[in-house]
């Protein structure tokens, strides 16, 4: 006898669905498996004659589990999805999960709520044969961890669809199950387990996270990890008895959502009826009889309940009652033991929800036992969907929506108010990451998202606005942060769920324009009363606060350090100098605050490419009578031992001064960061004797004549640490004088970074004895000279100068001091003598004019692209193109399909992109909802190709261009 697997039916009881595909209809659990009737379940090829006397052949049946799992494969999908905007308990993100088809004819996939998400969703399903189809959100339950996705079955061209039936009644303790899904990113992993509990309370994932409630969970011993969410829990008959929802990896324990309410929701959707969900704003938990006894349950009631529910081992107890809800209004309390609703014994969550879902808008009679006494109440059942937000508002990258039912339970608060789920640019004013309820905007109460929009859109441009907020975790403490509003950099968008398309339609809300108050404001700055300041007393009258607002992560900078002390250097023209610690990028909105009483919008006028300062400009006409005094920059050489006095803002925002003296002058040697960003190079730093100065990040240091000797600033070091030091004030003079003459500052540079090399090192590398004697004669208290650490690619010096070249002289003068390099700022060509490979050579090197930094920025598919910036040019050896990706937004197509920062973009759809203008032209021609091929080279010179699917609904293409004529200095294609 021979056995052939060809044509072997999986099971005689498998029926055919509308596509002619096997549809796994649930087999009754009490079906007897005839272990001897193997031939009935198999196709057996039998020869016409069997040799006489041959013993019977034992025919082995294909194991039932193999039948069940193999028949399920075409019904299980991998889900690649993104949640493009932070919402409710979820931040914007991209991830992978699992789902399974529950209606092949209508194209319905079951997965978890935390996959579908409560907010915007973009996703696609990868079938078993690797066909990819679009899916959209069809339904997500307000509280339970399940949701449905919709796809078009006609788009599946090559594979026969299988739908997996739901059999919640098959979930029993002790049965073996298979969890089939996308575990740890592996497509179609099969894990084995056994159901150990069917009455477990919901797992707790922590505050401000998604948590299920008012349901049992199934529990099993199986070790699953990321990507398995939404996997079907299959029994031996091929039916789903649970939905993988979570677990604990260390304990190898997994939690499955029972499918009772899932099946009900599916049937209603299939009928085209709404999925009604009722609530009395009360959370229940299941407690065993011994716990109920401790809460006062009388023995006779327990006996009656046991008779009414012989299989049960416990009862439902109220765990929490939301404030102001119908449960609280009816007098229900935590610890109450639920007995009856409408005269029916209720000890199971399914029964509880059946009653609530069918009585929305009506009152129900509830009987609870409290401390041994029965208490009867009439409770109004409300619509749960009413407390599930379907709109959100973005102000720049700050995201707000109505406080949700889910969050209300997490925080034990009433489900009302405006919730800030992502701080965005408000991060500079709001320190903690926890969620906040916004109570007032500019003194106006806001109780919902409509009132918030009306209040915020009335705020004037470049205004500081007070918010009244409280953290949802700490409701005892109220806060009043002042946030910076810029109409250009913070557009208002309202997104509304569209249940038909599954998308969230968005509308741009126009800011209300208000003319600036033309009346100047008189100003009296705080004077320094400390007599120790002597001639430096008036420096205090130049001190201001400079705020920067950033909406773009340019040059791989994602800054939150946007407030620092600045100093007025020209009161007539409104020029203020500040550290680049505060103003890192030109694409920002700036504001100058005087005396903590008056704020005036400012414009970034200059960012020095190598020294740690920026210059911003405010409108001096906004100020009337005042006592502002601009600083006078000292031109005296700074020497060790020179007396000095630092004036700054100290504790309690009071002016303070510290007398000290110069202890050292040396070149700044900051380590290059792993991720190239702007950093200070080729700069002298002044150290002072007093250790008290290190307590402050910013200040102005005067000499004995009261003139500005240095600016105390914070220097990033390329590591997590930073240090403060004195930046010689003389560095600001060339740029300041140009602006005072009505010109744009002009800076030329060799495009090199220099570092110190000891004379010994230079000698071993070929420095001649005559040169050594020449340096030793010229150097004072110094035993080092300088070598080129890096040459900036794309600079005119690149290829002429090389890394590790030792600089002997520039324009005939020995390079003894770091400031000898400043000659590059005003010369088109320099004659340099360098030492390379133990040979001196004279080179004529052309300098490169500084272009002011970023000039054009493209946003495409959620990624930010720009021309190669200085920090990258210094730390790269090759420029593969003229376009670099510098940031990818969370939840964007760029993130989802593998784009990352520090990529040189060389081609888009096979077209070369040598510069940012060509790149813009090509990406603007890419169609929506189609894959675009992007070829790139990583920062580590590794080429690769990505296929990125555009989705312009949430991620449109936009261009930002530097425009000196605009108020902010920038113009957007969306303006």
Rosetta blueprint (number, residue, H / E / L):
1 X L
2 X E
3 X E
4 X L
5 X L
6 X L
7 X L
8 X L
9 X L
10 X L
11 X L
12 X L
13 X L
14 X L
15 X E
16 X E
17 X L
18 X L
19 X L
20 X L
21 X L
22 X E
23 X E
24 X E
25 X L
26 X L
27 X L
28 X L
29 X L
30 X L
31 X L
32 X L
33 X L
34 X L
35 X L
36 X L
37 X L
38 X H
39 X H
40 X H
41 X H
42 X L
43 X L
44 X E
45 X E
46 X L
47 X L
48 X L
49 X L
50 X L
51 X L
52 X L
53 X L
54 X L
55 X L
56 X L
57 X L
58 X L
59 X L
60 X L
61 X L
62 X L
63 X L
64 X H
65 X H
66 X H
67 X H
68 X H
69 X H
70 X H
71 X H
72 X H
73 X H
74 X H
75 X H
76 X E
77 X E
78 X E
79 X E
80 X E
81 X E
82 X E
83 X E
84 X L
85 X L
86 X L
87 X E
88 X L
89 X L
90 X E
91 X L
92 X L
93 X E
94 X E
95 X E
96 X E
97 X E
98 X E
99 X E
100 X E
101 X E
102 X E
103 X E
104 X L
105 X L
106 X L
107 X L
108 X E
109 X E
110 X E
111 X E
112 X L
113 X H
114 X H
115 X H
116 X H
117 X L
118 X L
119 X L
120 X L
121 X L
122 X E
123 X E
124 X E
125 X E
126 X E
127 X L
128 X L
129 X L
130 X L
131 X L
132 X E
133 X E
134 X E
135 X E
136 X E
137 X E
138 X E
139 X E
140 X E
141 X L
142 X L
143 X L
144 X L
145 X L
146 X L
147 X E
148 X E
149 X E
150 X E
151 X L
152 X L
153 X H
154 X H
155 X H
156 X L
157 X L
158 X L
159 X L
160 X L
161 X L
162 X L
163 X L
164 X E
165 X L
166 X E
167 X L
168 X H
169 X H
170 X H
171 X L
172 X L
173 X L
174 X L
175 X L
176 X E
177 X E
178 X E
179 X E
180 X E
181 X E
182 X E
183 X E
184 X L
185 X L
186 X E
187 X E
188 X E
189 X E
190 X E
191 X E
192 X E
193 X E
194 X E
195 X E
196 X E
197 X E
198 X E
199 X E
200 X E
201 X L
202 X L
203 X L
204 X L
205 X L
206 X L
207 X L
208 X L
209 X L
210 X L
211 X L
212 X L
213 X L
214 X L
215 X L
216 X L
217 X E
218 X E
219 X E
220 X E
221 X E
222 X L
223 X L
224 X L
225 X L
226 X L
227 X L
228 X L
229 X L
230 X L
231 X L
232 X E
233 X E
234 X E
235 X L
236 X L
237 X L
238 X L
239 X L
240 X E
241 X E
242 X E
243 X E
244 X E
245 X E
246 X E
247 X E
248 X E
249 X L
250 X L
251 X L
252 X L
253 X E
254 X E
255 X E
256 X E
257 X E
258 X L
259 X L
260 X H
261 X H
262 X H
263 X H
264 X H
265 X H
266 X H
267 X H
268 X H
269 X H
270 X H
271 X L
272 X L
273 X L
274 X L
275 X L
276 X L
277 X L
278 X E
279 X E
280 X L
281 X L
282 X E
283 X E
284 X E
285 X E
286 X E
287 X E
288 X E
289 X H
290 X H
291 X H
292 X H
293 X H
294 X H
295 X L
296 X L
297 X L
298 X L
299 X H
300 X H
301 X H
302 X H
303 X H
304 X H
305 X H
306 X H
307 X H
308 X H
309 X L
310 X L
311 X L
312 X L
313 X L
314 X E
315 X E
316 X E
317 X E
318 X E
319 X E
320 X E
321 X E
322 X L
323 X L
324 X L
325 X L
326 X H
327 X H
328 X H
329 X H
330 X L
331 X L
332 X L
333 X L
334 X L
335 X L
336 X L
337 X E
338 X E
339 X E
340 X E
341 X E
342 X L
343 X L
344 X E
345 X E
346 X L
347 X L
348 X L
349 X H
350 X H
351 X H
352 X H
353 X H
354 X H
355 X H
356 X H
357 X H
358 X L
359 X L
360 X L
361 X L
362 X L
363 X E
364 X E
365 X E
366 X E
367 X E
368 X E
369 X E
370 X E
371 X L
372 X L
373 X E
374 X E
375 X E
376 X E
377 X E
378 X E
379 X E
380 X E
381 X L
382 X E
383 X E
384 X H
385 X H
386 X H
387 X H
388 X L
389 X L
390 X L
391 X E
392 X E
393 X E
394 X E
395 X E
396 X L
397 X L
398 X E
399 X E
400 X E
401 X E
402 X E
403 X L
404 X L
405 X H
406 X H
407 X H
408 X H
409 X H
410 X H
411 X H
412 X L
413 X L
414 X L
415 X L
416 X L
417 X L
418 X E
419 X E
420 X E
421 X E
422 X E
423 X L
424 X H
425 X H
426 X H
427 X H
428 X H
429 X L
430 X L
431 X L
432 X L
433 X L
434 X L
435 X L
436 X E
437 X E
438 X E
439 X E
440 X E
441 X E
442 X L
443 X L
444 X E
445 X E
446 X L
447 X L
448 X L
449 X H
450 X H
451 X H
452 X H
453 X H
454 X H
455 X H
456 X H
457 X L
458 X L
459 X L
460 X L
461 X L
462 X L
463 X E
464 X E
465 X E
466 X E
467 X E
468 X E
469 X E
470 X E
471 X E
472 X L
473 X L
474 X L
475 X L
476 X L
477 X L
478 X E
479 X E
480 X L
481 X L
482 X E
483 X E
484 X E
485 X E
486 X L
487 X L
488 X L
489 X L
490 X L
491 X L
492 X E
493 X E
494 X E
495 X E
496 X E
497 X E
498 X L
499 X L
500 X L
501 X L
502 X L
503 X L
504 X E
505 X E
506 X E
507 X E
508 X E
509 X E
510 X L
511 X L
512 X L
513 X L
514 X L
515 X L
516 X L
517 X L
518 X L
519 X L
520 X L
521 X E
522 X E
523 X E
524 X L
525 X L
526 X L
527 X L
528 X L
529 X L
530 X L
531 X H
532 X H
533 X H
534 X H
535 X H
536 X H
537 X H
538 X H
539 X H
540 X H
541 X H
542 X H
543 X E
544 X E
545 X E
546 X E
547 X E
548 X E
549 X E
550 X L
551 X L
552 X L
553 X L
554 X H
555 X H
556 X H
557 X L
558 X L
559 X L
560 X L
561 X L
562 X L
563 X E
564 X E
565 X E
566 X E
567 X E
568 X E
569 X E
570 X E
571 X L
572 X L
573 X L
574 X L
575 X E
576 X E
577 X E
578 X E
579 X L
580 X L
581 X L
582 X L
583 X L
584 X L
585 X L
586 X L
587 X L
588 X L
589 X E
590 X E
591 X E
592 X E
593 X E
594 X E
595 X L
596 X L
597 X L
598 X E
599 X E
600 X E
601 X E
602 X E
603 X E
604 X E
605 X E
606 X E
607 X E
608 X L
609 X L
610 X L
611 X L
612 X L
613 X L
614 X E
615 X E
616 X E
617 X E
618 X E
619 X L
620 X H
621 X H
622 X H
623 X E
624 X E
625 X E
626 X E
627 X L
628 X L
629 X L
630 X L
631 X L
632 X L
633 X E
634 X L
635 X L
636 X L
637 X L
638 X L
639 X L
640 X L
641 X L
642 X L
643 X E
644 X E
645 X E
646 X E
647 X E
648 X E
649 X E
650 X L
651 X H
652 X H
653 X H
654 X L
655 X E
656 X E
657 X E
658 X E
659 X E
660 X E
661 X E
662 X E
663 X E
664 X E
665 X E
666 X E
667 X E
668 X L
669 X L
670 X L
671 X L
672 X L
673 X L
674 X L
675 X L
676 X L
677 X L
678 X L
679 X L
680 X L
681 X L
682 X L
683 X L
684 X E
685 X E
686 X E
687 X E
688 X E
689 X L
690 X L
691 X H
692 X H
693 X H
694 X H
695 X H
696 X L
697 X L
698 X L
699 X E
700 X E
701 X E
702 X E
703 X L
704 X L
705 X L
706 X L
707 X L
708 X E
709 X E
710 X E
711 X E
712 X E
713 X E
714 X E
715 X E
716 X E
717 X L
718 X L
719 X L
720 X L
721 X L
722 X E
723 X E
724 X E
725 X E
726 X E
727 X E
728 X E
729 X H
730 X H
731 X H
732 X H
733 X H
734 X H
735 X H
736 X H
737 X H
738 X H
739 X H
740 X H
741 X L
742 X L
743 X L
744 X L
745 X L
746 X L
747 X L
748 X E
749 X E
750 X L
751 X L
752 X E
753 X E
754 X E
755 X E
756 X E
757 X E
758 X E
759 X H
760 X H
761 X H
762 X H
763 X H
764 X H
765 X L
766 X L
767 X L
768 X L
769 X H
770 X H
771 X H
772 X H
773 X H
774 X H
775 X H
776 X H
777 X H
778 X H
779 X L
780 X L
781 X L
782 X L
783 X L
784 X E
785 X E
786 X E
787 X E
788 X E
789 X E
790 X E
791 X E
792 X L
793 X L
794 X L
795 X L
796 X L
797 X L
798 X E
799 X L
800 X L
801 X E
802 X L
803 X L
804 X L
805 X L
806 X E
807 X E
808 X E
809 X E
810 X E
811 X L
812 X L
813 X E
814 X E
815 X L
816 X L
817 X L
818 X H
819 X H
820 X H
821 X H
822 X H
823 X H
824 X H
825 X H
826 X H
827 X L
828 X L
829 X E
830 X E
831 X E
832 X E
833 X E
834 X E
835 X E
836 X E
837 X L
838 X L
839 X E
840 X E
841 X E
842 X E
843 X E
844 X E
845 X E
846 X E
847 X L
848 X E
849 X E
850 X L
851 X L
852 X L
853 X L
854 X L
855 X L
856 X E
857 X E
858 X E
859 X E
860 X E
861 X L
862 X L
863 X E
864 X E
865 X E
866 X E
867 X L
868 X L
869 X L
870 X H
871 X H
872 X H
873 X H
874 X H
875 X H
876 X L
877 X L
878 X L
879 X L
880 X L
881 X L
882 X L
883 X L
884 X E
885 X E
886 X E
887 X E
888 X E
889 X L
890 X L
891 X L
892 X L
893 X H
894 X H
895 X H
896 X H
897 X L
898 X L
899 X L
900 X L
901 X L
902 X L
903 X E
904 X E
905 X E
906 X E
907 X E
908 X E
909 X L
910 X L
911 X E
912 X E
913 X L
914 X L
915 X L
916 X H
917 X H
918 X H
919 X H
920 X H
921 X H
922 X H
923 X H
924 X L
925 X L
926 X L
927 X L
928 X L
929 X L
930 X L
931 X E
932 X E
933 X E
934 X E
935 X E
936 X E
937 X E
938 X E
939 X L
940 X L
941 X L
942 X L
943 X E
944 X E
945 X E
946 X E
947 X E
948 X E
949 X E
950 X L
951 X L
952 X L
953 X L
954 X L
955 X L
956 X L
957 X L
958 X E
959 X E
960 X E
961 X E
962 X E
963 X L
964 X L
965 X L
966 X L
967 X L
968 X L
969 X L
970 X E
971 X E
972 X E
973 X L
974 X L
975 X L
